[in-house]
Amino acid sequence: MMASEPQALDRRHADRVGALIRTLSAGADERCLSEFSFTNLWLFRREHRYRFTDGPWPHISGFTYDGAHHAMPLFALDQAPAEVVDQLLRQHDCLYPVPLAQAQRLDPLRYAHTASRDDADYLYPADHFRHYRGALLNKKRNLMKQLLRHHRVQAVPYGPAWHGAARAVLDGWMHDKGKPAGSADELPCREALADTGALGLEGFGYTVSGEPGGFVLAEALQPGVYAMRYAKSRDRFKGLAQYMFHHFCTERAEVQWLNFEQDLGLPNFRQTKQSYQPQALLDKCRVVVAR
């Protein structure tokens, strides 16, 4: 089987790419990286200019946020002939994202790997959000209690009936944060809200004293392991974000781990994600030719 010509990543690739990712990430459990999902790749296809090359050594090509031209192998690197890996590296600046365990199995005399703190996924036990136990999470618990003391919060499973309300929440969130139209993750989020069923996303919409206040959309990466793809709440409802995470984990008893993805090196993102006390940061390695 010859390699195909690279094609702009499209929904028609969902079955093939999804199957490759499931095979590649089998057994990764909670350490599965948040990018190992066709849904995530498709939603951010424009930002990263993703292209899919099929064949015996299939891969996704794209550009990282800092401009590196990378290939995401959809096969186990350590099981590929060295000439295949070398060819990919001749065509790209690096291979990324590669799980640390897989990068460490490569020949260190031939390949080197690095990982940026900005790229690392934040991993939390779901019980952090179910209980907010301990001094470090006490503030989260108190914010949630204050919200419930002053407001009636209702949650409904997210579906088409909540689409309009969710769009209003997103508009309000963009205004609260002072974000211009089209910035942040607005367009991918709107696409996700419009087609959750086909994209394998699930979550809840939340009204606060009768007003749409927030929503969460998550995706199962592995059994019991969910990536929190979108969590938006209006600033004026203090404690709603904490409540949404608590409610999602409480309602979904099968959830054992939440992955909050990376912080992109943004100080506010980092501070917020760190405040929930991650159990681990999952490195995403860039593999290059050893110098």
C-alpha positions in Angstrom: 0.0 0.0 0.0 1.5 3.3 -1.1 1.2 6.5 0.9 -1.6 8.7 -0.4 -1.2 12.4 -1.2 -1.8 14.6 1.9 -5.4 15.8 2.1 -6.8 18.6 4.2 -8.4 16.9 7.3 -12.1 16.4 6.7 -15.0 14.7 8.3 -14.8 11.9 5.7 -11.5 10.9 7.4 -13.3 10.3 10.8 -13.6 6.6 10.6 -10.1 5.9 9.4 -8.3 8.3 11.6 -10.5 7.4 14.6 -9.6 3.7 14.2 -5.9 4.5 13.9 -6.0 6.6 17.1 -7.9 4.0 19.1 -5.3 1.4 18.1 -2.4 3.7 18.9 -3.8 4.8 22.3 -5.1 1.4 23.4 -4.1 0.8 27.0 -3.0 4.4 27.6 -5.7 4.8 30.2 -5.5 8.1 32.1 -2.2 9.0 30.3 -3.9 9.3 26.9 -3.0 12.7 25.4 -5.8 15.1 24.7 -4.9 15.3 21.0 -5.5 11.6 20.5 -9.0 12.2 19.2 -10.4 12.8 15.7 -12.8 15.3 17.2 -10.1 17.4 18.6 -8.1 17.3 15.4 -11.0 18.2 13.3 -12.2 21.1 15.5 -8.7 22.7 15.3 -8.0 21.8 11.7 -7.9 25.5 10.6 -5.7 26.7 13.4 -3.1 23.9 12.8 -3.6 23.4 9.1 -4.0 19.7 9.6 -3.5 17.3 6.6 -3.9 13.5 6.6 -1.6 11.2 4.8 -2.8 7.6 4.6 -0.8 4.5 3.8 1.3 1.9 5.7 2.6 4.7 7.9 -0.3 7.1 8.3 0.2 10.5 9.9 -1.3 14.0 10.4 0.8 17.0 9.4 0.3 20.4 10.8 1.8 23.4 12.5 2.2 23.8 16.3 1.1 27.1 18.0 4.7 28.2 17.9 5.0 27.5 14.1 6.9 24.2 14.0 5.9 22.0 11.0 5.2 18.7 12.7 3.9 15.2 11.9 1.7 13.3 14.3 2.4 9.6 13.7 -0.7 7.4 13.7 1.4 4.3 14.3 3.7 3.2 17.1 7.0 4.9 16.4 9.1 2.3 18.1 7.7 -0.4 15.8 8.4 1.5 12.6 11.6 1.1 10.5 14.2 3.8 11.2 14.0 4.9 7.5 10.3 5.6 7.9 10.9 7.8 11.0 13.9 9.5 9.3 11.8 10.2 6.2 9.1 11.9 8.3 11.7 14.0 10.0 13.2 15.1 6.7 9.8 16.3 5.7 8.9 18.0 9.1 10.6 19.9 11.9 9.6 17.3 14.5 7.2 14.5 15.4 4.6 15.7 17.8 2.8 15.0 20.0 4.5 11.8 21.1 3.8 10.3 24.5 6.8 10.3 26.8 6.8 6.5 27.2 6.9 6.1 23.4 9.7 8.7 22.9 11.8 7.0 25.6 11.7 3.7 23.6 13.4 5.2 20.6 17.1 4.9 20.0 18.7 7.8 22.0 21.7 7.8 19.7 19.5 8.4 16.7 16.6 10.5 18.1 16.2 13.2 20.8 13.0 14.4 22.4 12.0 17.5 24.4 8.8 18.6 26.0 7.4 22.0 26.8 5.6 22.8 30.0 3.2 24.9 27.9 2.0 21.8 26.0 1.5 19.4 28.9 -2.0 18.1 29.7 -3.4 18.6 33.2 -4.7 15.4 34.7 -7.0 15.2 37.7 -8.8 12.5 39.6 -12.5 13.0 39.2 -12.9 12.8 43.0 -11.1 16.2 43.2 -14.2 17.7 41.7 -16.8 15.5 43.4 -15.6 16.4 46.9 -13.2 19.4 46.8 -11.6 18.0 49.8 -8.6 19.5 51.6 -7.3 22.9 52.3 -6.1 23.5 48.8 -9.5 22.9 47.2 -11.5 24.4 50.1 -11.9 27.7 48.2 -13.5 25.9 45.3 -16.0 24.2 47.6 -16.8 27.5 49.3 -17.4 29.3 46.0 -19.8 26.5 45.0 -21.7 26.7 48.3 -22.1 30.5 47.9 -23.5 30.1 44.4 -26.0 27.5 45.6 -26.9 29.6 48.6 -27.9 32.6 46.5 -29.1 31.0 43.2 -31.2 28.1 42.0 -29.0 26.2 39.6 -30.5 23.7 37.1 -28.6 21.3 34.9 -29.9 19.5 31.8 -28.1 17.1 29.5 -26.7 19.1 26.5 -28.6 18.6 23.3 -30.0 20.5 20.3 -32.7 22.1 22.5 -29.9 23.9 24.5 -28.0 25.0 21.5 -29.4 28.6 21.4 -28.8 29.0 25.1 -25.2 27.8 24.8 -24.5 30.2 22.0 -25.8 33.0 24.2 -23.5 31.8 27.0 -20.5 31.8 24.6 -21.3 35.3 23.4 -21.5 36.5 27.0 -18.3 34.7 27.9 -16.5 36.4 25.0 -17.8 39.7 26.2 -16.8 39.0 29.8 -13.3 38.2 28.8 -13.0 41.1 26.4 -12.3 38.8 23.4 -12.9 40.0 19.9 -15.0 37.9 17.6 -13.2 34.9 16.2 -10.5 34.9 18.8 -9.8 32.3 21.6 -11.5 29.1 20.6 -14.8 30.6 19.6 -15.2 29.0 16.1 -14.2 25.5 17.2 -16.5 25.9 20.2 -19.4 26.9 18.0 -18.9 23.9 15.7 -18.8 21.6 18.8 -22.0 23.1 20.2 -23.7 22.6 16.8 -22.8 18.9 16.3 -22.1 17.2 19.6 -23.7 13.9 18.7 -21.6 13.3 15.6 -18.5 14.5 17.4 -18.9 12.3 20.4 -19.2 15.1 22.9 -21.5 15.1 25.9 -22.2 17.5 28.7 -24.7 19.7 30.4 -26.2 23.2 30.1 -26.7 25.2 33.3 -29.3 27.9 34.1 -28.8 30.1 37.1 -31.9 31.6 38.6 -33.6 30.9 35.2 -30.8 32.5 33.1 -28.4 30.4 30.9 -25.2 30.6 32.8 -22.8 28.0 31.5 -22.1 24.7 29.8 -19.6 21.9 29.7 -18.7 19.5 26.8 -16.4 16.6 27.4 -15.1 13.7 25.3 -14.2 10.2 26.4 -10.6 9.5 25.5 -10.4 6.1 27.3 -12.9 4.2 29.5 -13.4 6.5 32.5 -11.1 9.2 31.2 -12.6 12.4 29.8 -11.1 15.5 28.2 -13.0 18.6 29.2 -13.2 20.2 25.8 -15.2 23.2 26.6 -16.3 24.8 29.9 -17.8 28.3 29.7 -19.6 30.2 32.4 -20.6 33.8 32.9 -18.3 35.8 35.2 -21.2 37.2 37.2 -22.1 33.7 38.5 -19.2 33.2 40.9 -18.8 29.5 41.7 -20.5 28.2 38.6 -17.4 26.8 37.0 -16.6 24.9 40.2 -20.2 23.7 40.3 -20.2 22.5 36.7 -17.1 20.3 37.1 -18.5 19.0 40.4 -21.9 18.2 38.8 -20.4 16.6 35.7 -18.3 14.2 37.8 -21.1 13.5 40.3 -23.7 12.8 37.6 -21.3 10.6 35.6 -20.2 7.9 38.1 -18.0 6.2 35.4 -15.7 9.3 35.2 -12.4 8.5 37.0 -10.2 11.1 35.5 -10.5 14.6 33.9 -8.0 15.9 31.4 -8.1 19.8 31.2 -5.7 19.9 28.2 -2.8 22.3 28.1 -2.4 25.9 29.3 -0.5 27.2 26.1 1.8 29.1 28.4 -0.9 31.6 29.2 -0.5 32.8 32.9 -4.3 32.9 33.6 -4.9 29.5 32.2 -1.9 28.1 34.1 -3.0 29.7 37.4 -6.6 28.4 37.0 -5.6 24.8 36.0 -3.0 24.6 38.7 -5.5 25.7 41.4 -7.5 22.5 40.9 -4.4 20.6 42.0 -3.5 18.3 39.1 -2.2 14.8 40.0 0.0 14.8 36.9 1.1 16.8 33.9 1.3 14.7 30.8 4.3 15.5 28.6 3.8 15.8 24.8 7.2 15.2 23.3 8.8 16.6 20.2 11.0 14.0 18.6 13.9 15.2 16.4 17.1 13.8 14.9 19.8 13.6 17.6 22.6 16.1 17.0 
